[in-house]
Amino acid sequence: MIIVTGANGFIGSAFIWELNQKGFTDIIAVDSVGLETRNVLAKRQYAKFFLASELWSFLDQPEIQKKVSWVIHMGACSSTTEKNWDFLYANNFEYSQRLFNWCAQYQKSLIYASSAATYGAGENGFDDTFDSEKLKPLNLYGDSKVLMDRWAVKQSATPENWYGLKFFNVFGPNEYEKGSMASVAFKAFHQIKNTKSLGLFKSSNPIYKDGEQLRDFVYVKDITRWMMELMDKKPHSGIYNMGYGTARSWLDLAKPLFKSVDLPVQINWLEIPDDIKNQYQYFTQANMNKWHSAGMSPAQWPLEKAIEDYVGNYLSQKDTWL
């Protein structure tokens, strides 16, 4: 039995798709958003669905404590603009901490979602071997995620295997309910389709030309495949980056999107709003050395190939869901 939290959201639902592809259906799906409000799982096979608050009584059952093998904890508040620290602390730290302790007590394995937001402005690089105590996130969301990482590495009682995954700029099918937190790839596709142009922020950093700000874009199908690989290979427990490993520019992202709808590239250059100017990142790139040194596979979806799959097999289809 595998428990997946955040199952009614982006990466959680995509991972249940991955599990189903591999023949797994004994899955307990958990989310804070009920199926009557949103049902991302309509096409998926799983055993039961619980609200996040209902999970604990389920985990108290002795027979469940025997059956569970993995907890895949993707549930969290993912808003980088959230200002309610108590809410973030409860959802992103305390809930994760409680699952970690449960897995430690019953010797189950755990994967939980950390974030590249823990790296802040990247002044110390994007290296998952760097001491997380020295990281300075740019927002409360990043603070809540790095808090869990700092706590986890200090524990002497741990799950049988545990992995905190620092997701970089993940995009792909099933992200449609993320609102403002949806990827630029998703929002840009619809903007291009509707207006035949795309708005991108100008650069206010002389090192980078307009549109040449760099991000580590990683396709969700690489993420879910890597999560399965963790479950299969069980490398040394700890925190791992989840990025493609090569930074690409906003223009690199825009060009295949325009091509996908057979339109010429037309960019409207916008000023960066003052309220995010001090938090704006000009470069992110996951250092994947630790991952590769553990014998894990490289990414299989370069940006152009990922955009082709995303648009051709999902965004341009009547049924856009995994």
Order of alpha helices (4+ residues) and beta strands (2+ residues): beta-alpha-beta-beta-alpha-alpha-beta-alpha-alpha-beta-alpha-beta-beta-alpha-beta-beta-beta-alpha-beta-beta-alpha-beta-alpha-alpha-alpha
